[in-house]
Amino acid sequence: MTKQTLTLLSSYLILNVSIAYAGNTYTRTPSQQNTLQTENKIKEDKLTTEWRLRFAGVGSNDDQSQSKYIDFKLDLRSKYTLHHNLVLDIQPSLRLISGQSQTIDGADKLENKILLSQAAAHFTPFNYLRMSAGALNQRYIHNSLLVDDLAFPAARTLGQIKTDHIETGLALETAIPTSSSLSTNTKELEPTPSLNSAEFVFKWSNKDSFFKFNLGYFIFNNLPSSVAQQSMLLGNTVSNFSDAKYSFVNKYEGFEASTEFQFQCNKYFDLISQLEYLKNTQVLDQDSSGYKVILGTNLHLISNMDWTMKGSYFSIAPDAAVAFFNSRSYETNRIGYSAESTLAFKKENFKVGIQFSETEVMFNNPAQTRQKSLMIKMETFYANI
């Protein structure tokens, strides 16, 4: 055999081995391909992550202060399935603020920071029972008059029954009320504060409408001196024993209720309504209750655009709630109203809006005055990463 023939034969064998190797590496049988797709699907299902951006320009003023700032916020929602009945739920937020403010209260400083809406483990041993522990978002069971969008270290048990359109449940929770940084604000020798709650929840929904109703009972205990000091500036009745010692005059224990619905009247518009009520049973009637009413409509202008208009009115007495925990939205000892208009671009997955609000003081308090604020905002919808 000539040298050229051997060379051609060697080249042919090398080429076939290379092709075979490549085929074994990148070409799979249908069964192998289905197995790989199933494995990838399982991996994708185990971890889901969503994100959204919120951008707002805010201007507010009263007789004692004024502020103008830009508020940028990145929200993440991530869930990891360790087991079919055990899920980790992490919801952090990055907040960046640029601007100025002459006065800053201790509940929500104008500063760049990382916030935590929720960081919890959910265990569902049965379809009708879910147990959660960690930093739990309190707006899941409480209304906005009682507490802001905050996470408290807590343990919660939820018994629930679900059908095609109806969900009912009873939630029992014990929590440690904290600031947005998860600090209890306690000093030496002060006991750990607590918030114990029981809540009945009901929800009906179909493709185009929904109705929700909550009714619950709450008890705050051992609230620390620093929380009382900040709450005194935000509307609560507080005793000042010394420059370093403050305490609430009244206990905070009572019940709350809320209802919300959106009903599609026809293909052109929906009706929107929300009502919240709060009652502290441990104080005089004039200082004990709060309520909020929201009415609005959602107009379907075109297939890609919705226009939402809302108007609200609220009143919250001086000792209806712990002001330190609801100060982002309301404080206490205030009445007020707001008007909001929002355009949602569904195909592009974002919305823009403007909101004006004005609040007045119910009873004379040197630390509180009439406030006005204007917010222009843009927000994307949640999207998968």
N, C-alpha and C positions, 0 to 999 in steps of 0.2 A: 504494500500500500504506500502510495507516494506521500511525501510530506504535506503537500497541499490538501490531499484527501483527508489526512489526519486532522489538519487544522480546521477544515470545514466541519468534520464530524464533531470535534471538540466544541466548536462554536455552537453547533446545533444542540448538543446536549446541555451546554450552559444556558442557552436561551430557553429551552424547555423547562429546565429546573427553575429558572427565574420566574417564568410564567406560572408554573405550578405553585411556587412559593407565594407569589403575588395573589394567586387565586385563593390559596388557603388563608391568606391574611385578610383580604378585603371582600371576598365573595362568600356568602353564607347560603346554606340551604333555606328554604322557606320556614322549616321548623326552628332553625337557629335564629333566623331573623325575628320570628314571632317571640321567641324566648327573650331576645335582647330588648325588643320593644316593651315587653311586659316588665322586665327589670328596670328599664328607664322610667316607665310609668309609675312603678312603685316608688322609685327614688323621688320623682317629681311630686307625688302625692304626699310623701312624708314631710316635705318642706314647702310651704307656700309663703310668699312675701309680697306685700303690696306697699305702695308709696303714694304720697301726694304732696304737693307744694301749696303753701298759703302765703300770700303777700298782701300786706295792708298798710295804708297810710292813715294815721290816727291823729286827730287834734281834739283836745279837751281843755276846758277852763272852768274855773269857779272864782269866787271872790278872793280866795287865798292862794291860788296856784294856777298854772297852766302848763301844758305839755304838748309837744309835737314830736312824733317819732315814726320811723318806718319799722314795721314788724315782719320779719321773714321767718317762716316755720316749715320745717321738713318733718312729716309724720311717716312712720313706718309701722306696719302690722305684719308680724311674722308668727307662723304657727308650725310647730314641728311635732309630728306624730311619732312618739316613742313606741306606742302600742295602739291597737285599735280602740282601746278605752282610756288611753293616757296621752294628753296633749300638752305641750308647752306653748304658752301664749306670751309673746314679748311685743310691747308697743312703745318704743321710745320716740322722742321728738327732739329735734335740734332747733333752738330758737336763737335768732340773731336780731338785735335791736340797735338802731342808730337814731339818735335824736337827743332831746333834752327835756327835763322835767324839773320844776322847782321844788316839788314835794314828792316823796316816794314813800308809800306805806310799806310796812314790813311783810305784807301778805304776798305781794307780787311786784318785786323790784324790777326796774327797767335795766336788765342785764342779760348778757349772752349766757346761755346755759343749756344743759341737756335735761329734758323733762322725761318723766316716766308715766305714761297713761296706764300701763298695766304690765306686770311681769308675774305670771302665775302658772301654776300647773292645774289642769282640770282632769279629774278622774271620774269616769262614768262606768261604774260596775254594772248598772242596769240602764235600760232606755229611759226609765222614769226617775233616775237619781243621778245628780252630778255634784261632786265635791270639789271645791276650789280652794287653793291656798297660795299666798304670796302677796305681792302688792296689787290689790284688786281695785279697779276703777269704781268709785262710789256712785257714779251716775247710772250704773246698771240697775240699782234698786231705789236710789234716792232722787228726789226732784231738785231742780236748780235753785230753789229758794233755800234749801237746807245746806247744800254743799256744791262747790264748783266741780269742774272736771278734774278731780284729784284721785290719786291712788293712795290708799291706806294699807299698811300691813294688816292682813285680815285672813280669816278662814270663813268659808261660806258653804252651806249645804242647800241645794235646790232640788226639791221634788217637783216633777212636772209631768203633765199628760199632754200629748200632742195628737191631733188628728189632721186631716187634710188642710183645714182652714183655721183651726183654733188651737191655741196653746194656753194652758193654765198652769200655775205653779205657786209654791210657797217657799220663800227663801228665808233662811236664818243665818245671821252673820254676827261675828264679833270682830271688831277692828280696833286698831290703835290710831286715833286721829293725829295726822302729822301735817307739816307744811309740804310745799311742792318738792322740796329736797328730801322728803321722808324723815325729817327731823321732828322729834316729839316736842322740842323746845322746853324740856323740863330742866330744872336746876337740881342741885344736890338736895337729897332727902325728899324730893317731891315724888309721889307715886306715879306710876305709869297711867296715862289717860286711857279711856276706852269709849267706844261707841258700839252699843249693842242694838241690833235691829231685827225686826220680823216684817216681811213684806209679802203681800199677795199680788200676783201678777196675772194679767189676762190679755190676750192678743187675738184678734180676728183679722184675717187678711185674705184677699184674693189677688188676681192679677193687677187690678187697677186701684184698689181701695184698701184701707186698713183702719182698725180701731184698737187702741191700747188703753188699759186701765190699771193703775197701781194703787194699793192701799197698804199703809204700813205704820209701824210704831218704832220709835227710836228713844234711846237713853244715852246721854253723855255723862261720864263720870270722871272725877279727878283732873279737870282741865287745869293746866299749869298757869303760873303767874304771868309768864311772857305772852301767852295767848290772851289772857284777860287784859293785859296792857294794850296790846294791839287792837283788841276788840273794842276797848273804850274809845279809841279814835275813830272807830267805824260804826258806832251807834249803840253798842250795848251798855247796860247799866253795870258799873264796876265800882268796887270799894278800893280805895288807895290807903293802905296801912302805913306805907313808907315809900321812899323813892324806888325801892327795889322789890316791894311786895304788893301785888294786886290780886284781887279775887272777884269772881262774879257774884253779884248780889243774889241772883236767882239760879235755879237749876234749869237744865235744858232737857226736857222729857215731854213727849207728846206724840201726835200722829200726823201723817202727811198723806195726801192723795193727789193723783194726777190723772188726766185723761187727754188723749190726743187722737184725732182722726183726720184722714184725708179721703174725700169721697169724690169719685169721678161723676160729675153731673151728665156730661156728654163728651164727645171727642174733642171739644174745644177748650173746656176748662174744668178744674177741680176746685172744691171747697176745702179749706184748711182751718182747723181749729185746735186750740190747746188750752187747757185749764190746769193750774196747779194751786194747791192749798196746803197751808202749814199751820199747825196749832201747838203752842207750848202750853201744856196744862198746868205748869208750875208757877205761873205769873198772873197778874191782873189782866182782865179781858182787853183793856185798851193797849196793852203792851205785848199781847200774846200771839197774834195771828198775822199771816201774810197770804197774799194771793197774786196770781198772774193770769191774765187773759190775753190770748193771741187769736186774731182772726185774719184770714187772708184768702187769696185765690192764686191758682196756678193756671196760667193761660198757655195753651198749646198753639203758638203762633204759626209755626210750620213744623214739618216732621223733625227738623233738626234743632228747633229752638223753643224753649219754655221761658215764660216771663212770670216770676213769682213776686207778689206784693203782699206784705204783712204789716199789720199794726198791732201794737201791744200796749197794755196798761198794767202796772203792778203797784202793790202797796205791801210793805213789810214793816211791822211794828218793831220798836227798839229791842225787845227780848224774845222775838219769835224764833231766832236761830243764832248760832254762834257766828258773829260777823266775820271773824278771821277766816272761816272756812267757806264763805260765800262772797267775799269782797270783790272778786274779779267781775262778777255780774251785777250784784245788787247792793251789798252792805246791808245794814238794817237802819231803822228810823228814817226810811225814805219812801216816797211815792214818785212815780214817774211814768213816762211813756216813750215809745220808740216807733219809728217808721222805717221800713226796709224795702228795697227794690232790687231784684236780682235777675240777670239774664243767664240762662244755662244753654251752652252750646254742646249738645249731646254727642254729635259726631266727632267734634274736636276734643271732647272730654275736659271742658273747663267751664267756669262760670265767673261772672263779674257782678259786683253789686255795690250799693251805697246804703249806709244806715245812719240815721240821725236819732239821738236820744237826749232826753232832758229829765233830770230828777230834782226833786225838792225835798227839804228836810221836814219831817212830820212834827217833831217837837224840838224846841230850841236846844242846840248843842254847839258850843264854841268851836269844836273840831270839825263840824260839817257845815257846808254851805251848798247853795244851788249849783248844779253842774250841767254843762252842755258838752256833747261830744259828737264828732262827725268822723265816720270811717268809710274809706273807699278800699275795696278789697277785691282780690282775684284768687281763685282757688281751683286747682285741678281736681278731677275725680280720682278715686283710688285706681291704680293700675298695677298689674303684675310686673314683678321684676324678672 
